[in-house]
Amino acid sequence: NGYAMRLLQISLLAIFLLTTRLVISAESVKILVQSSPLAGSQYYAVNKLWNHIRPGDRLTLVRETNNRHDRNAVRVDWNNQPLGYVPRTENRAVAKALDAGEQLEGRVSRLRDDPDPWQRVEFEVYLIL
């Protein structure tokens, strides 16, 4: 039921507060949920946008419920430009949170000029309270 789910969320929040990085700004509290490499960037606009993307830039997480390759697919966009995806091995919790209406935010955490597309962009996912 809804009460049990909310109690579980509050318990998980308490665990996150004790074990993760917490960002507090004037308008909200952000809890770091995960840090991931950007998957599939070689197929999207990363190369074209490389000189414009900066660490700290906001990323939009877009749930793709009808993605035929991955039922938990979460696309990562920068300024309405698709950059890639949350890796399949790390997207289940993010997909469930988005499906449940939780407010999540992505941020570019690291950029590397590396030929391996999995090493080029690292991003963080935050839960907004």
N, C-alpha and C positions, 0 to 999 in steps of 0.2 A: 504494500500500500504506500501512499504518498508520505505518510509520517515516517515509516521505517526507512524509506529511501532518503528523506531529508536528514534523518539521524545518522545514516551511513555517510552522507556527504559531509556533515559536520564533523564526524569522527575522522574522516579522511583529511579534512581541512586541518584539524588539530595535528595530525601526523605530518602533513606538509609544512605547517608552521614550524614544527620542531626540526624538520630535516631538510628544508629547501630554502632557496633564496627568496626573499620577500621584497617586493618593490612597493613602496607607498608613495603616492603622489597626492596632490590636493584634491583630486576628484575621484580617485579609486585606489583599491588595493589590488596588486597583481601578484599572483603566486606562480613561480616557475614550475611548469608541469614536466617539460622535457626539452632536451637539446638534441637536434638531429641534423644529419647532412641532408641536403636537398636532393631528392631522387628525380631522375629523368630530365635534369636541366639541359642536357645536350639536345633535347627535342624541342625546347622552348626558347624564350627570348633572352636567356642569360647572356649569351655572347654579345648580342646587339646592345644590351643595356648595361653591360659590365662597367663602363666608365661612369655610370650615373648612380648605381646602387652603392649604399654606404652602410657600414655597421650602425645599428640602431634604427635603421629604416623600418617602418611598420609594414607588415605583411598581412594580407587578408587570407584567411583559411576558408576555402569554399568546399562544401560537402558535395560530392558527386555520387548521389545514391544510385544512379543508373549507369555507372561505369561498368562496362562489360568485362574488364580485366581484373577489377578489384572491388568487391562489394563494400569495402570500408574506405574507399578512395577519398582523399582530402587534397584538393589542389591548393597550391601556394601561389598567390598573386602579389605583385608589386605594382602599385599605381594602375590597377586594372589590367596588367599584363601578366599572363600565366608564366611562371618561372619553372614549375615542376610540381612535385608532390611530396607529402609526408611519406617517408619510406613505408612500404607495405608491412615490414616487420615491426613498425612502431606506430601504426595509424589507428589501431582498434580503439584505444581509449579516447583519442581525439575525435574520431568519428562518432562514438557513443555520446560524448559530451555535446558535440554539435547537434546531434539528433535529439538530445534531451533539452535543447534550447539554452545550454550554458554559453556564456559569453567568453570566447577565446580570442586571443590576439597573438600574432606572430611578430617576431623582430629578427632582423638580420643580426647575427652575433659575430660572424667571422667570414672574411673573404680571403681566399688564397688564389694566387695566380698559378694554378696547377693544371697539368694536362688531364688529370683524372677528374671527370665531372663530379664524382662523389666527394671530392675533396675541395671543390671550389667554393661552395656556399654552405655555411652552417647557420641554422636558425634556432630560435627558442620559441616555445609555445607557453603562453601565460593564461591562467584562469583569472578573469576579471571579476572581482567581488563588488 
